[in-house]
């Protein structure tokens, strides 16, 4: 159905003698009627000019009727509830925390239609200077975090434009930290020897089998913590990565806890092959876990998880990472470079590529969307491989 053009004529108020008009605008996307009323013009000509301007904007789809709504009300009451149905729970949680901890305190009181690029630039500058809420690090947020907050603001305002709450996206006028300044922290990886040393020294650690699995499969933290015994075929030497454990808000709203969510970060489940040593480590761990289950009896909370707490409950992902960090600070690991838990994944990928494993195989195992993502992430390996390849081809041409 075609949109009906708005029509109206200026009329003179018999009491005040001033001119005004009422105009029906193009209906809202939800079908609700829009009407604009203006009065107080000294002449019919002035009223007609204002009427014509509104009519042109309405026909072009750029007119937005004034709506007195604070940015906070739009974000919390209108926008966040709608994104919950189309985004992953972990993404929604991240959006929610940044909206409530950073965006609303600084910009929540601003009228949605009054928000502009200058306000956003000042907001970003304040975050970079002193936006950190917790921790003993520098008072300012990292450029990468501020750029992520800008992304949230931009998405929210994009939806506001679609709803015809605002004419344009104010975030388009802002200048967040550049992509170059917002790069992810440089990855650190272990050599094969260093990784072997770590695995050997943590063989008797209760967390050792979980770290072993992550180090020899390249799986993400949440994927490892979400692995079930029913996802394993130890006879065939394979694991199906079907779910993950992610940190999400508790039902009480206070604090966060580990929670199982279906699928993976990439969205699709995948099957990975296991080497013989990893299969052996899992079989030994199965015996240890069975002993824990027998000791607790009915107190054991069975989720069929491979890497659960001693009582069977889910591991908290963030606590799991902090335990890894604490281990590396121990004196017995002082000769190893300090890395993050996620760098075990980077280490596996780097070692695989250096060993000549096809990038498509590595990409599929890691759960990347495409081999290009893998190459882009591990450019440092590609450079070394290209140099080695160049030398080998030259040797074949000219002889060693």
C-alpha positions in Angstrom: 0.0 0.0 0.0 1.4 3.4 -1.0 1.9 6.0 1.7 -0.8 8.7 1.8 0.6 12.2 1.4 -0.2 14.5 4.4 -2.6 17.3 3.7 -3.7 20.4 5.8 -4.3 24.1 5.5 -3.5 27.0 7.8 -6.3 28.2 10.0 -6.7 31.4 12.0 -7.6 31.2 15.7 -10.6 33.5 16.2 -9.6 34.3 19.8 -5.9 35.0 19.4 -5.9 36.0 15.8 -2.8 33.8 15.2 -2.4 31.2 12.6 -1.8 27.4 13.0 -2.4 24.0 11.5 -2.8 20.3 12.2 -1.3 17.8 9.8 -1.6 14.0 9.6 1.8 12.5 8.9 2.9 9.1 7.5 1.9 6.4 10.0 4.6 4.9 12.2 6.0 1.5 11.2 3.7 -0.1 13.8 0.7 1.5 12.2 0.2 4.1 14.9 -1.1 7.5 13.7 1.2 10.5 13.7 -0.2 14.0 13.9 1.7 17.3 14.1 0.1 20.5 15.5 1.7 23.9 15.2 0.3 27.3 16.2 1.3 30.9 17.0 2.2 32.2 13.6 1.7 35.9 13.0 0.6 35.5 9.4 -0.9 32.8 7.1 2.2 32.9 4.9 4.5 31.9 7.9 2.1 29.1 8.8 2.0 27.9 5.2 5.8 27.9 5.0 6.2 25.8 8.1 3.4 23.4 6.9 5.2 23.0 3.5 8.5 22.2 5.2 6.9 19.4 7.3 5.1 18.1 4.3 8.3 17.8 2.3 10.1 16.0 5.1 7.3 13.6 5.7 7.1 12.6 2.0 10.8 12.1 2.0 10.6 10.0 5.2 12.9 12.2 7.1 10.5 13.9 9.4 10.5 12.7 13.0 7.9 14.1 15.4 9.3 15.5 18.6 9.4 12.9 21.4 10.6 13.8 24.8 12.5 10.6 25.7 15.7 10.4 27.6 18.5 8.4 26.0 18.5 6.2 29.2 14.8 5.4 28.8 15.3 4.5 25.1 18.2 2.2 25.8 16.9 0.4 28.9 13.2 0.3 28.1 13.0 0.2 24.3 16.3 -1.1 22.9 17.8 -3.6 25.2 14.6 -5.7 25.5 14.5 -6.0 21.7 18.2 -7.1 21.2 17.7 -9.9 23.7 15.8 -11.9 21.2 18.3 -11.7 18.4 21.7 -11.8 20.0 23.7 -14.4 22.0 23.2 -14.2 25.8 26.8 -13.4 26.4 26.6 -10.5 23.9 23.4 -9.2 25.5 25.1 -9.3 28.9 28.0 -7.3 27.6 25.7 -4.7 26.0 23.7 -4.5 29.2 26.8 -4.0 31.5 28.3 -1.3 29.3 24.9 0.5 28.9 24.3 0.5 32.7 27.9 1.1 33.9 29.1 3.6 31.3 26.5 5.0 28.8 23.6 5.7 31.1 25.6 7.4 33.9 27.1 9.8 31.4 24.5 10.3 28.7 21.3 8.9 30.2 19.8 12.3 31.0 20.2 13.7 27.5 17.1 13.8 25.3 17.4 11.2 22.6 16.8 13.7 19.8 19.3 16.2 21.3 22.2 13.7 21.3 25.0 14.7 18.9 28.5 13.8 17.8 30.2 16.4 20.1 28.5 14.9 23.2 29.7 11.5 22.2 33.3 12.6 21.6 33.4 14.2 25.0 32.0 11.0 26.5 34.7 8.9 24.8 37.4 11.2 26.0 36.1 10.9 29.5 36.1 7.1 29.3 39.7 7.1 28.0 40.8 9.4 30.9 38.9 7.9 33.8 36.2 5.4 32.8 37.4 2.4 34.8 35.0 1.3 37.5 37.0 -1.4 39.1 40.5 -2.8 39.4 43.9 -1.3 40.1 44.9 -0.6 36.6 45.1 2.8 35.0 42.0 4.9 35.6 41.1 5.1 31.9 39.5 2.5 29.7 41.5 1.0 26.9 40.8 2.4 23.4 39.6 -1.1 22.3 36.9 -1.0 25.1 35.9 2.6 24.2 35.5 1.7 20.6 33.3 -1.3 21.6 31.1 1.1 23.6 30.9 3.3 20.5 29.7 0.2 18.6 26.9 -0.3 21.1 25.8 3.3 20.9 25.9 3.2 17.1 23.8 0.0 17.0 21.3 1.5 19.4 20.9 4.7 17.4 20.7 2.8 14.1 17.6 1.1 15.5 16.3 4.5 16.7 16.5 5.8 13.1 14.6 2.7 11.8 11.9 3.4 14.4 11.8 7.0 13.3 12.7 8.2 16.8 15.5 10.3 15.3 16.3 11.5 11.8 20.0 10.5 11.8 22.5 8.5 13.8 24.5 10.9 16.0 27.3 8.3 16.3 28.0 8.8 12.6 29.2 12.3 13.6 31.5 11.1 16.4 35.1 10.0 16.3 35.8 7.0 18.5 39.4 5.6 19.0 40.7 4.4 15.7 40.8 0.7 14.7 44.6 0.8 14.8 44.6 2.1 18.4 41.9 -0.5 19.3 43.7 -3.6 18.2 43.5 -6.6 20.4 46.4 -7.2 22.7 49.4 -8.8 21.0 49.2 -12.5 21.4 51.9 -14.3 23.2 52.6 -18.0 22.6 54.8 -20.7 23.9 57.2 -22.8 22.0 56.5 -26.5 21.7 59.2 -27.1 24.4 57.7 -24.5 26.8 54.2 -25.9 26.3 55.5 -29.4 27.0 57.2 -28.2 30.2 53.9 -26.6 31.4 51.9 -29.8 30.7 54.4 -32.0 32.5 54.6 -29.7 35.5 50.8 -29.6 35.9 50.2 -33.3 35.4 49.2 -33.7 39.1 47.2 -30.4 39.2 43.4 -30.9 39.3 43.1 -28.4 36.5 45.9 -30.1 34.5 43.6 -32.3 32.4 41.5 -29.3 31.3 44.6 -27.2 30.4 46.0 -30.3 28.6 42.8 -30.5 26.5 42.8 -26.8 25.6 46.5 -26.9 24.7 46.2 -29.9 22.4 42.9 -29.1 20.7 42.9 -25.3 20.3 39.4 -25.1 21.7 38.1 -22.0 23.4 37.8 -21.8 27.2 34.0 -22.0 27.2 34.0 -24.9 24.7 36.3 -26.9 26.9 34.3 -26.2 30.0 31.1 -27.2 28.2 32.4 -30.5 26.9 30.4 -33.6 28.0 31.5 -37.2 28.1 28.7 -37.9 25.7 30.4 -35.6 23.2 33.5 -37.8 23.3 34.2 -40.9 21.3 37.5 -42.0 22.8 37.6 -45.1 20.8 37.5 -43.2 17.5 39.5 -40.3 19.0 37.1 -37.5 18.4 35.2 -34.8 20.3 32.0 -33.0 19.2 32.0 -29.3 20.3 28.3 -28.6 20.8 27.9 -26.2 23.7 29.9 -23.8 25.9 29.9 -22.4 29.4 29.9 -18.6 29.5 29.7 -16.1 32.4 26.3 -14.6 32.7 24.4 -12.6 35.4 22.9 -14.6 38.3 19.2 -14.8 38.6 19.4 -12.5 41.7 21.1 -9.9 39.5 24.1 -9.8 41.8 27.3 -11.2 40.4 27.9 -13.6 37.5 28.0 -17.4 37.2 28.9 -20.0 34.6 26.0 -21.1 32.5 25.6 -23.6 29.7 24.5 -22.2 26.3 24.1 -24.3 23.2 26.3 -23.9 20.1 29.7 -22.2 19.9 31.0 -18.7 19.4 31.1 -19.4 15.7 27.5 -20.7 15.9 27.9 -24.2 14.5 28.9 -27.4 16.2 32.1 -29.1 14.9 33.9 -32.4 15.4 37.6 -32.4 16.1 40.0 -35.3 16.1 42.1 -36.1 19.1 45.7 -37.3 19.3 46.5 -40.5 21.2 48.1 -38.6 24.2 45.0 -36.5 24.6 42.8 -39.6 24.5 45.0 -41.2 27.2 44.8 -38.1 29.4 41.0 -38.0 29.1 40.8 -41.7 30.1 42.9 -41.1 33.2 40.9 -38.1 34.1 37.7 -40.1 33.7 38.9 -42.5 36.5 39.8 -39.6 38.8 36.4 -38.0 38.3 34.6 -41.2 39.0 36.4 -41.4 42.3 35.2 -37.9 43.1 31.7 -38.9 42.2 31.8 -42.0 44.5 33.1 -39.9 47.4 30.3 -37.4 47.2 27.5 -39.8 46.4 24.2 -38.1 46.2 25.9 -34.7 46.7 27.4 -34.9 43.3 25.7 -32.7 40.8 26.0 -34.5 37.5 25.9 -32.5 34.3 28.0 -35.0 32.4 30.7 -32.4 32.1 34.2 -33.5 31.5 35.8 -30.6 33.3 33.5 -29.8 36.2 34.1 -28.8 39.8 34.8 -31.6 42.3 31.1 -31.7 43.1 30.1 -31.8 39.5 28.9 -28.2 39.2 29.9 -25.9 36.3 33.2 -24.2 36.4 33.0 -20.4 36.5 34.9 -19.4 33.3 36.4 -16.3 34.8 37.6 -18.1 38.0 39.0 -20.8 35.7 41.2 -18.3 33.9 42.3 -16.6 37.1 43.4 -20.0 38.4 45.6 -20.4 35.3 47.1 -16.9 35.9 47.8 -17.8 39.6 49.6 -21.0 38.6 51.9 -19.2 36.3 52.9 -16.8 39.0 54.3 -19.6 41.1 58.0 -20.0 41.4 58.1 -23.3 39.6 56.9 -21.6 36.4 59.2 -18.5 36.6 61.2 -19.7 33.6 58.2 -19.7 31.3 56.9 -16.6 29.6 53.7 -15.3 31.0 50.7 -15.9 28.8 46.9 -15.8 29.1 44.7 -18.9 29.2 43.4 -17.9 25.7 47.0 -18.0 24.4 46.9 -21.8 24.7 44.6 -21.6 21.7 47.0 -19.3 19.9 49.9 -21.5 20.8 48.2 -24.6 19.3 47.3 -22.7 16.1 50.8 -21.3 15.7 52.5 -24.7 16.3 50.1 -26.3 13.8 50.8 -23.8 11.1 54.6 -23.9 11.7 54.3 -27.7 11.4 52.8 -27.3 7.9 49.2 -28.2 8.7 47.0 -26.8 6.0 45.4 -23.5 7.0 41.9 -24.8 6.0 42.3 -27.7 8.5 43.5 -25.3 11.2 40.6 -22.9 10.5 38.0 -25.7 10.7 39.4 -27.0 14.0 39.5 -23.6 15.6 35.9 -22.9 14.5 36.8 -19.8 12.4 34.3 -18.5 9.9 36.9 -18.9 7.1 40.6 -19.6 6.5 41.1 -15.9 5.8 40.3 -15.2 9.5 42.9 -17.7 10.5 45.5 -16.2 8.2 44.7 -12.7 9.3 45.0 -13.7 13.0 48.3 -15.6 12.6 50.2 -13.3 10.2 53.3 -13.7 12.2 53.4 -17.4 11.3 52.5 -16.7 7.6 55.6 -14.4 7.3 57.9 -17.1 8.6 56.3 -19.8 6.4 56.6 -17.6 3.3 60.3 -17.1 4.0 60.8 -20.8 4.5 58.8 -21.6 1.3 60.8 -19.1 -0.7 64.1 -20.7 0.4 62.9 -24.2 -0.3 61.7 -23.3 -3.8 65.0 -21.5 -4.6 66.9 -24.6 -3.4 64.9 -26.7 -5.7 65.7 -24.4 -8.6 69.4 -23.8 -8.0 70.3 -26.8 -5.9 71.2 -26.9 -2.3 
